Amino acid sequence: MKQLLLASLVAGATWLGTAPVASADDNPWMVRGRVIGVLPDESGDLSVAGARLAGDVDISDQYVPELDITYFFTKNIAAELILGVTPHDVKATGVTVPGALDNATIDLGDVTLLPPTLTVQYHFVNDSQWKPYVGAGINATFFFDEDQGPVADGIDYDTSVGLALQAGVDYDLDGEPGGWAINADVKKIWINPDVTVDFTTALGATVDADVDINPLVVGLGLGYKF
């Protein structure tokens, strides 16, 4: 299933670059730069050898720059590809292992996320400078630069593929098609990696975690429509 969704993401990105334009007046390309807040709504199930442990996962908020490219197939329908990377600090909280840990907080170091997201959008056409839109699509999140922190011997994150929902608005600064616009955007992205943490030295065990990151992504930026 994950391979099929990832293939759909790649195919959609290719389609974004090759689809025909209805007319030259459609100004099909728009590029935005945003500052985004990535606010995880995290939770996690921890287990050792299939036995569930008491504990949860805490992932830090992060604020980073982001680039997105939008292609308008019509005045109403567009596709947007969102690109950016976000580093996060990760902790396991309330961890209890009988005879070893009791309600402990364990520093799991940090990890960087690359979460390219492709959405198909509906733009509401009106005579105002305010141009709202909604969208839905697919996200593939890749994890790299994993640092296991001071306690674990190693940590590994599987690639995650999930859905994304979006709502936003462009404010047209030029008052006519094309040109500069201020953008505000909100996305909900479902990210659910399987994580394996090697605690051989500290606990003599490997801990498996089914982690829901599911961030709310809030962005504000500037765009240009060609």
C-alpha positions as CSV (number, residue, x, y, z in Angstrom):
1,M,0.0,0.0,0.0
2,K,2.8,2.4,0.9
3,Q,4.6,1.7,-2.4
4,L,1.4,2.4,-4.3
5,L,0.8,5.7,-2.6
6,L,4.4,6.8,-3.1
7,A,4.2,5.9,-6.8
8,S,1.0,8.1,-7.0
9,L,3.0,11.0,-5.4
10,V,5.7,10.7,-8.0
11,A,3.3,10.4,-10.8
12,G,1.3,13.4,-9.6
13,A,4.5,15.5,-9.5
14,T,5.3,14.5,-13.1
15,W,1.8,15.3,-14.2
16,L,2.1,18.8,-12.5
17,G,5.0,19.6,-14.9
18,T,3.6,18.1,-18.1
19,A,-0.1,18.9,-18.1
20,P,-1.3,21.2,-20.9
21,V,-2.5,24.8,-20.3
22,A,-6.0,25.8,-21.4
23,S,-4.9,29.2,-22.7
24,A,-2.0,31.6,-22.3
25,D,-4.2,33.9,-20.1
26,D,-4.5,31.3,-17.3
27,N,-1.1,32.2,-15.8
28,P,-0.6,28.5,-14.9
29,W,2.5,28.7,-12.5
30,M,2.6,30.1,-9.0
31,V,5.6,29.9,-6.7
32,R,5.4,30.7,-2.9
33,G,7.9,31.0,-0.1
34,R,6.5,30.6,3.4
35,V,7.6,30.4,7.0
36,I,5.8,27.4,8.5
37,G,5.2,26.2,12.0
38,V,5.2,22.4,12.2
39,L,3.2,21.5,15.3
40,P,3.0,17.7,15.9
41,D,0.0,16.1,17.5
42,E,2.1,13.2,18.6
43,S,1.3,9.9,20.3
44,G,3.0,6.5,20.4
45,D,2.7,2.9,21.4
46,L,6.0,1.5,22.9
47,S,6.6,-2.3,23.1
48,V,9.4,-4.8,23.8
49,A,9.2,-8.2,22.1
50,G,5.5,-7.6,21.5
51,A,4.7,-6.6,25.1
52,R,3.4,-3.0,25.4
53,L,5.3,-0.6,27.7
54,A,3.8,2.3,29.6
55,G,5.0,5.5,28.0
56,D,4.5,8.0,25.2
57,V,6.4,10.1,22.6
58,D,7.1,13.8,22.7
59,I,8.2,15.6,19.5
60,S,9.2,19.3,19.4
61,D,7.5,22.0,17.4
62,Q,9.6,23.6,14.6
63,Y,9.6,26.7,12.5
64,V,11.3,26.6,9.1
65,P,11.2,28.1,5.6
66,E,9.2,26.2,2.9
67,L,8.9,26.4,-0.9
68,D,5.8,25.3,-2.9
69,I,5.1,25.2,-6.6
70,T,1.5,25.4,-7.9
71,Y,0.2,24.6,-11.4
72,F,-3.3,25.8,-12.4
73,F,-5.0,23.4,-14.8
74,T,-8.0,25.8,-14.9
75,K,-8.9,29.0,-12.9
76,N,-10.4,26.7,-10.2
77,I,-8.3,23.5,-10.2
78,A,-4.6,23.5,-9.3
79,A,-2.0,21.1,-8.0
80,E,0.6,22.1,-5.4
81,L,3.8,20.5,-4.5
82,I,5.3,21.5,-1.1
83,L,8.9,21.1,-0.3
84,G,10.8,21.6,3.0
85,V,12.8,19.9,5.8
86,T,12.1,20.1,9.5
87,P,14.5,19.0,12.3
88,H,12.8,17.8,15.5
89,D,13.9,16.8,19.0
90,V,12.3,13.5,20.2
91,K,11.7,12.1,23.7
92,A,10.0,9.1,25.2
93,T,8.1,10.1,28.3
94,G,6.5,8.2,31.2
95,V,8.5,5.1,30.2
96,T,8.2,2.2,32.7
97,V,10.2,-1.0,32.5
98,P,9.7,-3.2,35.5
99,G,13.0,-3.4,37.5
100,A,14.7,-0.9,35.2
101,L,12.7,2.4,34.7
102,D,9.8,4.0,36.4
103,N,8.0,6.9,34.7
104,A,11.2,8.0,33.1
105,T,11.8,10.5,30.3
106,I,14.4,9.3,27.8
107,D,16.1,11.7,25.3
108,L,15.9,10.0,21.9
109,G,18.0,12.7,20.2
110,D,16.8,14.3,17.0
111,V,15.7,13.5,13.5
112,T,15.1,15.6,10.3
113,L,12.0,15.1,8.2
114,L,11.6,15.6,4.5
115,P,7.8,15.5,3.9
116,P,7.1,16.4,0.2
117,T,3.3,16.8,-0.1
118,L,1.2,17.0,-3.3
119,T,-2.3,18.4,-3.0
120,V,-5.1,19.0,-5.6
121,Q,-6.8,22.3,-4.8
122,Y,-10.1,24.0,-5.6
123,H,-9.7,27.8,-5.9
124,F,-12.8,29.9,-5.4
125,V,-13.0,32.5,-8.2
126,N,-14.4,35.9,-7.2
127,D,-14.0,39.6,-7.9
128,S,-12.2,40.2,-4.5
129,Q,-8.5,40.4,-3.9
130,W,-9.0,37.6,-1.4
131,K,-8.6,34.2,-3.2
132,P,-9.5,31.3,-0.8
133,Y,-8.8,27.6,-1.7
134,V,-9.1,24.1,-0.2
135,G,-7.1,21.0,-1.1
136,A,-6.5,17.3,-0.4
137,G,-3.7,15.0,-1.3
138,I,-0.9,12.7,-0.3
139,N,2.3,13.0,1.7
140,A,5.5,10.9,1.8
141,T,7.8,11.6,4.8
142,F,11.4,10.5,4.7
143,F,13.6,10.6,7.9
144,F,17.3,11.2,7.9
145,D,20.2,12.5,10.1
146,E,18.9,10.4,13.0
147,D,20.7,11.0,16.3
148,Q,19.8,8.4,18.9
149,G,20.7,10.7,21.8
150,P,22.7,9.9,25.0
151,V,20.9,6.7,26.1
152,A,20.0,4.6,23.0
153,D,22.5,2.8,20.9
154,G,20.7,3.4,17.7
155,I,17.4,4.5,16.2
156,D,15.7,3.9,12.9
157,Y,12.6,5.5,11.3
158,D,10.6,3.9,8.5
159,T,9.3,6.1,5.6
160,S,5.7,7.1,6.2
161,V,3.0,7.7,3.5
162,G,-0.3,9.3,4.4
163,L,-3.1,11.8,3.6
164,A,-3.0,15.6,3.7
165,L,-5.8,18.2,4.0
166,Q,-5.3,21.9,3.2
167,A,-7.1,25.3,3.4
168,G,-5.7,28.7,2.6
169,V,-6.1,32.1,1.0
170,D,-4.0,34.3,-1.3
171,Y,-4.4,38.1,-1.1
172,D,-3.7,39.6,-4.5
173,L,-1.4,42.6,-4.0
174,D,-1.7,43.7,-7.7
175,G,-5.5,43.5,-8.0
176,E,-5.3,41.7,-11.3
177,P,-4.4,38.2,-12.5
178,G,-0.8,37.3,-12.0
179,G,1.7,39.2,-9.9
180,W,2.4,39.2,-6.1
181,A,0.2,37.8,-3.4
182,I,0.4,37.3,0.4
183,N,-0.5,33.8,1.4
184,A,-1.8,32.1,4.6
185,D,-2.1,28.3,4.6
186,V,-3.0,25.5,7.0
187,K,-2.5,21.8,6.5
188,K,-3.2,18.7,8.5
189,I,-0.8,15.9,7.5
190,W,-1.0,12.3,8.7
191,I,2.5,10.9,9.4
192,N,2.8,7.5,11.0
193,P,6.3,5.9,11.0
194,D,7.4,2.7,12.7
195,V,10.4,3.4,14.9
196,T,13.0,1.0,16.3
197,V,15.2,2.1,19.2
198,D,18.2,-0.1,20.2
199,F,18.6,0.0,24.0
200,T,20.9,-2.9,24.3
201,T,23.4,-1.2,26.6
202,A,20.9,0.5,28.9
203,L,18.1,-2.1,29.0
204,G,19.3,-5.1,27.1
205,A,16.4,-4.8,24.7
206,T,15.1,-3.2,21.5
207,V,12.0,-1.0,21.8
208,D,9.5,-0.8,18.9
209,A,7.3,2.3,18.6
210,D,4.3,2.9,16.4
211,V,4.4,6.7,16.3
212,D,1.7,9.1,15.1
213,I,3.2,12.5,14.4
214,N,0.2,14.0,12.5
215,P,1.3,17.7,12.5
216,L,-0.7,20.8,11.9
217,V,1.4,22.9,9.5
218,V,0.6,26.7,9.6
219,G,2.3,28.9,7.1
220,L,2.5,32.6,6.1
221,G,4.4,33.8,3.1
222,L,4.7,35.6,-0.2
223,G,3.8,34.2,-3.7
224,Y,4.2,35.2,-7.3
225,K,1.8,34.0,-10.1
226,F,3.3,34.1,-13.6
